[in-house]
Amino acid sequence: MRLSDLQNKNLVNISTGKNIGNIIDVNIDHENGKIRTLIVESKNNTFNFFNKDFDIEIKWENIEKIGEDVILVKL
């Protein structure tokens, strides 16, 4: 799977059913090449284009399921 494939999927919090945001990057462990976290641009702030402090990191372990259209995350 490519990063672009992940970026095209909706990220949904399974606890609330709400859309979390868009995947804009990944944090990769340079020692083993595995994805450590997904960097998500939060939909909660309209000014986050200028301020990256509003980005959210979601640990790979928190991903419950990657579907065809949706990534389900337990937060």
C-alpha positions in Angstrom: 0.0 0.0 0.0 1.2 3.5 -0.8 1.0 6.7 1.2 -1.3 8.1 -1.5 -3.7 5.2 -0.9 -3.9 6.0 2.8 -4.3 9.7 2.1 -7.4 9.1 0.0 -9.2 7.3 2.8 -11.4 9.0 5.5 -10.1 8.6 9.1 -12.9 7.8 11.5 -12.8 7.6 15.3 -14.7 4.4 16.1 -15.6 5.8 19.6 -17.5 8.8 18.2 -18.1 8.0 14.6 -16.6 11.4 13.6 -14.2 12.1 10.8 -10.8 13.0 12.3 -9.2 14.7 9.4 -6.9 14.1 6.4 -3.6 12.2 6.5 -0.9 14.6 5.4 2.2 12.6 6.3 3.6 9.6 8.1 6.4 9.2 10.7 8.5 6.2 9.9 10.9 4.3 12.2 14.2 4.6 10.4 15.6 1.5 12.0 13.0 -1.0 10.8 11.1 1.0 8.1 7.7 0.6 9.8 5.1 3.3 10.1 5.2 4.8 13.6 2.4 7.4 13.4 0.1 9.0 10.9 0.2 12.8 10.8 -3.4 14.1 10.4 -4.5 17.6 9.6 -7.2 18.3 12.0 -10.6 19.5 10.6 -11.3 21.4 13.8 -9.4 24.5 13.0 -9.6 26.6 9.8 -6.2 28.3 10.5 -4.1 25.1 10.5 -2.8 25.8 7.0 -0.6 28.4 8.7 -0.1 26.7 12.1 1.0 23.1 12.0 0.6 22.9 15.8 -2.9 21.7 15.2 -1.8 18.5 13.4 -2.6 15.3 15.2 -0.3 12.2 15.4 -2.1 8.9 15.6 -0.1 5.9 16.6 -0.1 2.9 14.2 -1.2 0.7 17.1 -4.5 2.7 17.4 -5.6 1.7 13.9 -8.3 -0.9 14.2 -9.1 -1.5 10.5 -8.1 -0.2 7.1 -11.0 -0.6 4.7 -11.5 0.2 1.1 -12.8 3.8 1.8 -12.2 4.3 5.6 -9.5 3.9 8.2 -11.1 3.1 11.6 -9.1 4.5 14.6 -9.6 3.9 18.3 -8.8 7.0 20.2 
